[in-house]
Amino acid sequence: MTYASPVFAHAAPKTLERLQVIQNKFCRAATDAHWCVRNSILHRDLELPTLSKYMKDASKRFFDIAGSYPNALLRAAVNYLPPPPTHFIRRPRNVLFDPPDALTAAVDSLNNVNDTHD
């Protein structure tokens, strides 16, 4: 599901939401978790990032590596300025500036609470 995620990370939010639902179902089936266990708890306990967080991290790694790549075309693709967020065309680098979705924010807050108690 994460193959080429820097490329399709800027897909429609509904499409990414559907992929997240599939990941949540696999997490629930793999752990045999009861229906009342929250998805954010599953992701925290499995130490598994949400798809949007994974895609954002993969995009950041991609753009960091591609900037020093010897191919001039690839470097040129990295050195563009993304259009404003209100622009109708989204490009892969816009993902780095998107706010986290609700599930990612919940998992991050749970991880922060665990870090403060350690």
N, C-alpha and C positions, 0 to 999 in steps of 0.2 A: 504493500500500500504506500510505502514511502519512496519507492523508486522514482527518481527524477522529480522529487518534491520541490526543489527550487524553481522548476519550470512551471508546475501546475499549482503552486501555492497561492497564486493570485486568482484562482478559479472562483466561481460564484460562491458566496457564503453558504447557500443551501446545499451545494454539492459537497463542500467540505463538512458540513453538518451531517450529511448522510454517511460519509466516510467515518466520521467520529462515532456515529451510532453503531456501525459495524465493528469498530475497534472495541467499543464498550461491551457489545454482545460477546465478543471473543474473550475479553477479560472476565466477564461474568461466568462464561462456560468453563474457562480454564481453571478458575478458582472455586467453582461450584458455589458461588456466592448466592445468598438469598436475595429475593427481589427487592427487599427493603434496604439493602446496602447501597449507599450513594456511590455514583460513579467516581466522584472526587476521592472518596475513601479507597476505592479499588486502585485508582491510579497512584495514590500516595503509597499504599501498602506494597504495590508491585514495583514501585519506583519507575513507573512508565510515564513518559511525558505524553500529553495530549497531542493529537496530530498537528494542531495549529502551532504549538510550541516547538515540536520537532521540526516542522517546516520552516519556522522562523530561524531556528538554530542552524539548520542545514543551509538555508539561504545565506545566512551571515558567514558561515564557513566557506561556502562557494564563492561569494564575492571577495572575501579576504584572500583566498588562494588565487582566484582568477586575476586579481590585480597585479600579481607578480609573475604571471605566466608569460612565456616568451612569444606566444602568438599575438600579433598586433590586433587582430580582429576581436579576439576574446578580451583583451585589455580595453578596447574601445567600447565593447558592450558593457563593461563594468563601470566605466567612467562617465556615464550619463547621469543627469539629474532627474530624479523621478518627477512626474507631473504632480500638481497639487492633488490632495486626497479627493477633492470634489470633481476632478477630471473624470470623464466617462471611460477612458482607456486606462486600465490598470496594468502595470508592468511588474515583473518579479521583484524588483527592488522595493516596491511599495510595501511588501510584506514586512520589511524591517521596521516600518513606522506604524503598522496597524496596532491598535490596542488589543490586549488579550481578550479572548471570548470568555463567557461566564464560567465554563468548566475549568479552563486554564487558570483563571483568577482564583477559583475555589481551591484547586490543587496547590497553587503557590501559597495561598494563605495558610493552608494546612501544613505545608512544609515549613513555613516561617514559624508557626506555633510550635512545631516539633523541634525546630532548631533552638528556640528560646528556652525550651524545657530541658535540653541536653546539657 
